[in-house]
């Protein structure tokens, strides 16, 4: 049997997500062994996978990075020291394999000599049997030594082992890759795994984890002092170390909003970008040593000029916990809104408190996702979608952005970029041409007709998870539609 790979590494090799592999395993198109797959069976299930395909995979990844609003890596190569250690490990494996091959060759030669020796004194029947055994052995040895074309996936796997390391988290069983110079914590957050952490700067020690197997390397200085007990128990800081080899760690993962602490952070305004005459994008940046820990879909309270407050949904992915985005609507006469649109300037300090809310992604589900954003409900939906994309575990994602008017759809290009970058993402905008914060009978009938068209176009929606955000009247109406279709409340989620 050829080398066995984890589903995460196998998915990366052929440029698909884990859900695609799990589906092939379920229908019998891909053999698995204790949750792992062999390179040979992987190549059989994906015969078109070639080494050159990595270029297209990288292109899609680049599009995804831009669409998600994440920073683009300078390079995907690890630092020189980490690269050297990984190459050394592969060299050691090569030397071990060569040594084993020499040992087996010596054993075969000795076996051949023993066959000849025993044949001299054996009876005719035994001698014939030994001669036949010797001929079979010679044929098999020639076949083994005959040069063959390398398995392209095996070659690519060796390359990926140099470029990236796989981290498996216990006891949750989640895993992720470390690409480039990222620390273990940075890579986990980028992959959508909410590991426990505090300052992310090596001061508090909240990101301590236990190294179960594999090798790590310290890449950043930290003030936190490891005790002798920490050293004895293989405890280390995830914010200051990277993985040299594939590693297994013991670390806590946030299972819900109760695991996220309340925080107070003084951030600064990095960019204020008008989206149209009624909406602006507020980009805040936290200090490097005090980042905002939150779950996708949650909100935060912003405090301007020490007194003006507003609770707003976070419109960015937790994978970039230093750059926090908010969508602010112009509301003449509202002191907070007036300050943002008329007085707020770059580098001004904005206090952040939170996070709040329980409108979060239920990650353990592998069902298709349907998102319905009404007007500014796009902000928390955007955060959820970016997080879902970073997880790459969902079969399909559908986004319907329903605006009261044309200018209510203030960032349509984001959805189009997602649809262009991902095969399993579907995006559609709808203009209602009526206000969504109040639904008298005539508007309710129009909205009912709208959802009838949507549900008829997607009969599979009854087997999916539904997420709804926006004005209360529209959100509550949509919720009742899906509950009336027989979906349980545990699969219909509405923003707070």
C-alpha positions as CSV (number, residue, x, y, z in Angstrom):
1,X,0.0,0.0,0.0
2,X,1.3,3.5,-0.9
3,X,1.7,6.2,1.7
4,X,-1.4,7.2,3.7
5,X,-2.4,10.8,3.9
6,X,-4.8,12.7,6.2
7,X,-7.9,14.1,4.4
8,X,-6.6,17.7,4.8
9,X,-3.3,16.9,3.1
10,X,-5.0,14.8,0.4
11,X,-7.5,17.6,-0.3
12,X,-4.7,20.1,-0.7
13,X,-2.8,17.8,-3.0
14,X,-5.6,17.6,-5.6
15,X,-6.9,21.2,-5.0
16,X,-10.4,20.3,-3.5
17,X,-11.9,20.7,0.0
18,X,-12.3,18.0,2.6
19,X,-16.1,17.8,1.9
20,X,-15.4,16.7,-1.7
21,X,-13.2,13.8,-0.5
22,X,-15.7,12.8,2.2
23,X,-18.4,12.6,-0.5
24,X,-16.3,10.4,-2.7
25,X,-15.5,8.1,0.2
26,X,-19.2,7.9,1.1
27,X,-20.2,6.9,-2.5
28,X,-17.3,4.4,-2.8
29,X,-15.3,6.4,-5.3
30,X,-12.3,6.7,-2.9
31,X,-11.0,4.1,-0.5
32,X,-10.2,5.2,3.0
33,X,-8.3,3.5,5.8
34,X,-9.0,4.6,9.4
35,X,-9.9,8.1,8.1
36,X,-6.9,8.4,5.8
37,X,-6.4,7.8,2.0
38,X,-3.5,6.4,0.0
39,X,-1.7,8.4,-2.7
40,X,-2.5,5.6,-5.2
41,X,-6.3,5.6,-4.5
42,X,-6.2,9.4,-4.5
43,X,-4.6,9.5,-8.0
44,X,-7.2,6.9,-9.2
45,X,-10.1,9.0,-8.0
46,X,-8.5,12.2,-9.4
47,X,-6.7,11.0,-12.6
48,X,-6.4,14.5,-13.9
49,X,-4.3,15.7,-10.9
50,X,-0.9,16.7,-12.1
51,X,2.0,18.7,-10.6
52,X,1.3,21.6,-12.9
53,X,-2.2,22.0,-11.5
54,X,-0.7,23.7,-8.5
55,X,-0.5,26.9,-10.5
56,X,-4.2,27.1,-11.0
57,X,-4.8,26.2,-7.3
58,X,-2.5,29.0,-6.2
59,X,-4.4,31.4,-8.5
60,X,-7.7,30.6,-6.9
61,X,-6.2,30.9,-3.5
62,X,-5.0,34.3,-4.4
63,X,-8.4,35.4,-5.6
64,X,-9.9,34.1,-2.4
65,X,-7.4,36.1,-0.3
66,X,-8.3,39.3,-2.2
67,X,-12.0,38.6,-2.1
68,X,-12.0,37.9,1.7
69,X,-10.2,41.2,2.4
70,X,-7.3,39.4,4.0
71,X,-3.7,40.5,3.6
72,X,-1.8,38.9,0.7
73,X,1.3,37.0,1.8
74,X,4.6,38.4,0.5
75,X,5.6,34.8,-0.3
76,X,4.4,31.3,0.7
77,X,7.9,30.1,1.5
78,X,8.8,29.5,5.2
79,X,11.8,31.3,6.6
80,X,15.2,29.9,5.8
81,X,15.8,28.1,9.1
82,X,12.5,26.3,9.0
83,X,13.0,25.4,5.4
84,X,16.5,24.0,6.2
85,X,15.1,21.8,9.0
86,X,12.4,20.4,6.8
87,X,14.8,19.7,4.0
88,X,17.1,18.0,6.6
89,X,14.3,15.8,7.8
90,X,13.5,14.7,4.2
91,X,17.2,14.1,3.7
92,X,17.3,11.9,6.8
93,X,14.3,9.9,5.6
94,X,16.0,9.5,2.2
95,X,19.2,8.2,3.9
96,X,17.1,5.8,6.0
97,X,15.3,4.5,3.0
98,X,18.5,4.0,1.1
99,X,20.0,2.1,4.1
100,X,16.9,-0.1,4.3
101,X,17.1,-0.8,0.6
102,X,20.7,-1.8,0.9
103,X,19.8,-4.1,3.8
104,X,17.0,-5.7,1.9
105,X,19.3,-6.2,-1.2
106,X,21.9,-7.9,1.1
107,X,19.1,-10.2,2.4
108,X,18.0,-11.1,-1.1
109,X,21.6,-11.9,-2.1
110,X,22.0,-14.2,0.9
111,X,18.7,-15.9,0.3
112,X,19.8,-16.6,-3.3
113,X,23.0,-18.1,-2.0
114,X,21.2,-20.3,0.5
115,X,18.9,-21.5,-2.3
116,X,21.9,-22.6,-4.4
117,X,23.6,-24.2,-1.4
118,X,20.5,-26.2,-0.3
119,X,19.9,-27.2,-4.0
120,X,23.2,-29.0,-4.2
121,X,22.3,-31.6,-1.6
122,X,18.5,-31.8,-2.2
123,X,16.5,-34.4,-3.9
124,X,15.4,-33.8,-7.5
125,X,11.9,-32.7,-6.5
126,X,13.2,-30.3,-3.9
127,X,15.9,-29.0,-6.3
128,X,13.3,-28.3,-8.9
129,X,11.2,-26.4,-6.4
130,X,14.3,-24.4,-5.2
131,X,15.2,-23.6,-8.8
132,X,11.6,-22.3,-9.4
133,X,11.8,-20.2,-6.3
134,X,15.2,-18.8,-7.4
135,X,13.7,-17.9,-10.9
136,X,10.7,-16.2,-9.3
137,X,13.0,-14.3,-6.9
138,X,15.2,-13.0,-9.8
139,X,12.1,-11.9,-11.8
140,X,10.7,-10.0,-8.8
141,X,14.0,-8.3,-8.0
142,X,14.3,-7.1,-11.6
143,X,10.7,-5.8,-11.5
144,X,11.3,-3.9,-8.3
145,X,14.5,-2.4,-9.6
146,X,12.9,-1.4,-13.0
147,X,12.7,2.4,-13.1
148,X,9.1,3.7,-13.2
149,X,7.3,7.0,-13.7
150,X,6.9,8.7,-10.3
151,X,3.4,9.2,-8.9
152,X,2.8,12.9,-9.5
153,X,0.9,13.2,-6.2
154,X,3.7,11.6,-4.3
155,X,6.1,14.1,-5.8
156,X,3.8,17.0,-4.9
157,X,3.3,15.7,-1.4
158,X,7.1,15.9,-0.8
159,X,7.0,19.4,-2.1
160,X,4.1,20.4,0.2
161,X,5.9,18.9,3.2
162,X,8.7,21.3,2.5
163,X,6.5,24.3,2.0
164,X,3.9,23.7,4.7
165,X,3.4,21.7,7.9
166,X,0.1,20.1,9.1
167,X,-1.0,20.9,12.6
168,X,-3.5,18.5,14.3
169,X,-5.3,19.8,17.4
170,X,-6.4,17.5,20.2
171,X,-8.9,16.8,21.6
172,X,-11.0,18.6,19.0
173,X,-9.5,16.7,16.0
174,X,-9.3,19.8,13.9
175,X,-6.3,20.4,11.7
176,X,-4.8,23.2,9.6
177,X,-1.7,24.0,7.5
178,X,1.0,26.5,8.3
179,X,2.1,28.3,5.2
180,X,5.0,30.7,4.9
181,X,6.4,32.4,8.0
182,X,3.1,32.3,10.0
183,X,3.1,31.3,13.7
184,X,0.9,28.4,14.8
185,X,-1.7,30.8,16.2
186,X,-1.8,33.0,13.0
187,X,-2.2,29.9,10.8
188,X,-5.0,28.5,13.0
189,X,-7.0,31.8,13.0
190,X,-6.5,32.1,9.2
191,X,-7.9,28.6,8.8
192,X,-11.0,29.6,10.9
193,X,-10.0,27.6,14.0
194,X,-10.6,29.7,17.2
195,X,-7.8,28.6,19.4
196,X,-7.6,30.1,22.8
197,X,-5.4,33.2,23.0
198,X,-5.1,36.6,24.7
199,X,-2.6,39.3,23.6
200,X,-1.1,37.3,20.7
201,X,2.1,39.1,21.5
202,X,3.9,36.7,23.9
203,X,2.9,38.5,27.1
204,X,-0.1,36.8,28.7
205,X,0.6,33.1,28.2
206,X,-3.1,32.3,27.3
207,X,-2.1,30.6,24.1
208,X,0.0,28.0,25.8
209,X,-0.4,24.5,24.2
210,X,1.2,21.1,24.7
211,X,3.4,19.6,22.0
212,X,2.4,16.0,21.7
213,X,4.6,15.1,18.7
214,X,6.6,16.7,16.0
215,X,9.1,19.6,16.1
216,X,8.5,23.4,16.6
217,X,10.8,26.4,16.4
218,X,10.6,29.7,18.2
219,X,10.3,32.5,15.7
220,X,9.4,35.5,18.0
221,X,10.7,36.7,21.3
222,X,8.2,36.7,24.1
223,X,8.2,38.2,27.6
224,X,6.1,35.3,29.1
225,X,8.4,33.2,31.2
226,X,8.0,29.4,30.8
227,X,8.2,27.6,34.1
228,X,10.1,24.4,34.7
229,X,6.8,22.6,34.7
230,X,6.0,24.1,31.3
231,X,9.2,22.9,29.9
232,X,8.8,19.4,31.4
233,X,5.3,19.1,30.0
234,X,6.3,20.4,26.5
235,X,4.2,23.5,26.9
236,X,4.9,26.4,24.5
237,X,3.3,29.6,23.2
238,X,1.5,29.3,19.9
239,X,1.9,33.0,19.1
240,X,5.7,32.7,19.1
241,X,6.4,29.4,17.5
242,X,5.9,27.8,14.1
243,X,5.8,24.1,13.1
244,X,9.0,22.7,11.5
245,X,7.4,19.3,10.9
246,X,3.8,18.0,11.0
247,X,2.9,18.3,14.6
248,X,0.1,17.3,17.0
249,X,-0.7,19.7,19.9
250,X,-3.1,19.8,22.8
251,X,-4.9,23.2,22.9
252,X,-8.4,24.5,23.8
253,X,-10.7,25.7,21.0
254,X,-13.6,28.1,21.6
255,X,-16.8,26.1,21.4
256,X,-19.1,29.0,21.7
257,X,-19.6,32.6,22.7
258,X,-19.2,31.6,26.4
259,X,-15.5,30.9,25.6
260,X,-14.8,34.4,24.3
261,X,-13.8,36.9,27.0
262,X,-15.1,40.4,27.2
263,X,-12.4,42.8,26.0
264,X,-11.7,46.6,26.0
265,X,-9.3,47.7,23.3
266,X,-8.2,51.1,22.1
267,X,-8.0,50.8,18.3
268,X,-7.2,53.4,15.7
269,X,-8.9,54.4,12.5
270,X,-6.9,53.0,9.6
271,X,-9.3,53.8,6.6
272,X,-12.7,55.4,6.2
273,X,-14.1,54.4,2.8
274,X,-17.4,55.8,1.5
275,X,-19.4,53.0,-0.1
276,X,-22.2,55.3,-1.3
277,X,-23.9,58.4,-0.1
278,X,-25.6,56.4,2.7
279,X,-22.9,53.9,3.8
280,X,-19.3,54.0,4.8
281,X,-16.7,51.3,5.6
282,X,-14.9,51.9,8.9
283,X,-11.6,50.0,9.1
284,X,-10.1,49.9,12.6
285,X,-6.8,48.4,13.6
286,X,-6.0,47.1,17.0
287,X,-2.5,47.2,18.6
288,X,-0.3,44.2,17.7
289,X,-0.2,43.1,21.3
290,X,-4.0,43.5,22.0
291,X,-6.1,42.1,19.2
292,X,-9.9,41.6,19.3
293,X,-10.9,38.0,19.8
294,X,-14.4,37.3,18.4
295,X,-16.5,34.7,16.6
296,X,-17.8,35.4,13.1
297,X,-21.3,37.1,13.3
298,X,-20.7,38.8,16.6
299,X,-21.0,42.5,17.3
300,X,-18.9,45.1,19.2
301,X,-19.6,48.4,20.9
302,X,-17.7,51.4,19.4
303,X,-17.1,54.5,21.5
304,X,-16.1,57.7,19.7
305,X,-14.8,60.8,21.5
306,X,-15.2,59.0,24.8
307,X,-19.0,59.4,24.8
308,X,-20.7,58.5,21.5
309,X,-21.6,54.8,21.5
310,X,-23.1,52.3,19.0
311,X,-23.2,48.5,18.8
312,X,-22.4,47.4,15.3
313,X,-22.0,43.9,13.7
314,X,-18.4,43.1,12.9
315,X,-18.1,42.8,9.1
316,X,-14.8,41.0,8.9
317,X,-13.4,37.5,9.4
318,X,-11.9,36.4,12.8
319,X,-9.0,35.1,10.7
320,X,-7.6,38.7,10.7
321,X,-8.2,39.7,14.3
322,X,-6.2,42.9,14.1
323,X,-8.1,44.6,11.2
324,X,-11.7,45.0,12.2
325,X,-14.3,46.2,9.7
326,X,-17.7,47.9,10.3
327,X,-20.4,49.1,8.0
328,X,-21.8,52.4,9.2
329,X,-25.1,53.8,7.9
330,X,-25.8,57.5,7.6
331,X,-28.6,58.5,10.0
332,X,-29.0,62.3,10.1
333,X,-29.5,63.5,13.6
334,X,-27.9,60.4,15.1
335,X,-24.8,61.7,17.0
336,X,-22.7,58.6,16.4
337,X,-23.5,58.5,12.7
338,X,-23.0,62.2,12.2
339,X,-19.5,62.0,13.9
340,X,-18.4,59.1,11.6
341,X,-19.5,60.9,8.4
342,X,-18.5,64.4,9.3
343,X,-15.7,64.4,11.9
344,X,-13.9,61.1,12.2
345,X,-10.4,61.1,10.9
346,X,-7.6,58.6,10.1
347,X,-5.5,57.6,13.2
348,X,-8.2,58.8,15.6
349,X,-8.7,56.5,18.6
350,X,-11.9,54.4,18.8
351,X,-12.6,52.3,21.9
352,X,-13.9,48.8,21.2
353,X,-15.8,46.8,23.8
354,X,-17.1,43.3,23.3
355,X,-17.8,41.1,21.6
356,X,-21.5,40.5,22.0
357,X,-24.1,38.2,20.3
358,X,-24.8,34.6,19.6
359,X,-25.4,34.8,15.9
360,X,-22.4,32.5,15.0
361,X,-21.6,29.8,12.5
362,X,-22.4,26.2,13.5
363,X,-19.2,24.7,12.3
364,X,-19.9,21.0,12.9
365,X,-22.6,21.0,10.3
366,X,-21.7,19.9,6.8
367,X,-25.0,20.9,5.2
368,X,-25.3,23.5,2.5
369,X,-25.6,27.1,3.8
370,X,-28.2,29.7,2.7
371,X,-27.6,33.3,3.8
372,X,-30.2,36.0,3.6
373,X,-29.0,39.5,4.2
374,X,-31.5,42.4,4.4
375,X,-30.0,45.8,3.9
376,X,-27.2,46.3,6.4
377,X,-27.6,42.7,7.6
378,X,-24.9,42.1,5.0
379,X,-22.3,43.1,7.6
380,X,-22.6,40.0,10.0
381,X,-23.5,37.7,7.0
382,X,-20.2,38.8,5.4
383,X,-18.3,37.8,8.5
384,X,-20.0,34.4,8.6
385,X,-19.4,33.7,4.9
386,X,-15.7,34.6,5.1
387,X,-15.3,32.3,8.2
388,X,-17.2,29.5,6.3
389,X,-14.9,29.9,3.4
390,X,-11.8,29.7,5.6
391,X,-13.1,26.4,7.0
392,X,-13.7,24.8,3.6
393,X,-16.0,22.2,5.0
394,X,-19.4,23.1,3.6
395,X,-20.8,21.6,0.4
396,X,-22.3,24.8,-1.0
397,X,-22.9,28.4,0.0
398,X,-25.9,30.5,-1.3
399,X,-26.1,34.3,-0.6
400,X,-29.2,36.3,-1.2
401,X,-28.8,40.0,-0.5
402,X,-32.2,41.7,-0.4
403,X,-32.2,45.5,-0.4
404,X,-35.0,47.9,0.1
405,X,-33.6,50.1,-2.7
406,X,-30.7,49.9,-5.2
407,X,-28.3,51.8,-2.9
408,X,-29.1,49.4,-0.1
409,X,-26.8,46.9,-1.9
410,X,-23.7,48.9,-1.1
411,X,-21.0,46.2,-1.8
412,X,-22.3,43.9,-4.6
413,X,-18.8,43.4,-6.0
414,X,-17.8,41.4,-2.9
415,X,-20.4,38.8,-3.6
416,X,-19.5,38.7,-7.3
417,X,-15.8,38.2,-6.4
418,X,-16.7,35.2,-4.1
419,X,-18.8,33.7,-6.9
420,X,-16.0,34.1,-9.4
421,X,-13.4,32.5,-7.1
422,X,-15.4,29.5,-5.8
423,X,-17.4,26.9,-7.7
424,X,-19.7,26.2,-4.8
425,X,-20.7,29.8,-4.1
426,X,-23.9,31.3,-5.5
427,X,-24.8,35.0,-5.2
428,X,-27.9,37.0,-6.1
429,X,-29.1,40.5,-5.3
430,X,-32.8,41.4,-5.1
431,X,-34.3,44.9,-4.9
432,X,-37.6,44.9,-3.0
433,X,-38.5,48.5,-3.8
434,X,-40.1,49.0,-0.4
435,X,-38.8,49.6,3.2
436,X,-37.9,46.4,5.0
437,X,-38.2,47.6,8.6
438,X,-42.0,47.6,8.4
439,X,-44.1,45.0,6.6
440,X,-47.8,45.8,6.3
441,X,-50.0,43.2,4.5
442,X,-49.2,44.4,0.9
443,X,-45.4,44.2,1.5
444,X,-45.7,40.9,3.4
445,X,-47.5,39.4,0.3
446,X,-44.7,40.6,-2.0
447,X,-42.0,39.2,0.3
448,X,-43.9,35.9,0.5
449,X,-43.9,35.7,-3.4
450,X,-40.2,36.5,-3.4
451,X,-39.4,33.6,-1.0
452,X,-41.7,31.3,-2.9
453,X,-39.6,31.8,-6.0
454,X,-36.4,31.2,-4.0
455,X,-37.6,28.0,-2.4
456,X,-39.0,26.7,-5.6
457,X,-35.6,27.3,-7.3
458,X,-33.9,25.5,-4.4
459,X,-35.8,22.4,-3.2
460,X,-32.7,21.4,-1.3
461,X,-33.1,24.3,1.0
462,X,-35.2,22.2,3.4
463,X,-32.0,20.1,4.1
464,X,-29.8,23.2,4.6
465,X,-28.8,25.6,7.4
466,X,-30.4,29.1,7.1
467,X,-28.8,32.3,8.4
468,X,-30.8,35.6,8.4
469,X,-29.8,39.1,9.3
470,X,-31.2,42.6,8.8
471,X,-34.1,44.7,10.0
472,X,-36.2,42.9,12.6
473,X,-39.5,42.9,10.6
474,X,-37.9,41.3,7.5
475,X,-35.7,38.8,9.5
476,X,-38.7,37.7,11.6
477,X,-40.8,37.2,8.5
478,X,-38.2,35.1,6.8
479,X,-37.7,33.1,9.9
480,X,-41.4,32.2,10.0
481,X,-41.3,31.2,6.4
482,X,-38.6,28.6,6.9
483,X,-40.1,27.3,10.2
484,X,-43.4,27.0,8.4
485,X,-41.6,24.8,5.8
486,X,-40.8,22.3,8.6
487,X,-37.2,23.3,9.3
488,X,-36.3,23.0,13.0
489,X,-35.4,26.1,14.9
490,X,-31.9,24.5,15.4
491,X,-31.2,25.1,11.7
492,X,-32.7,28.6,11.2
493,X,-30.5,31.3,12.8
494,X,-31.4,34.9,13.1
495,X,-29.1,37.8,14.0
496,X,-29.8,39.2,17.5
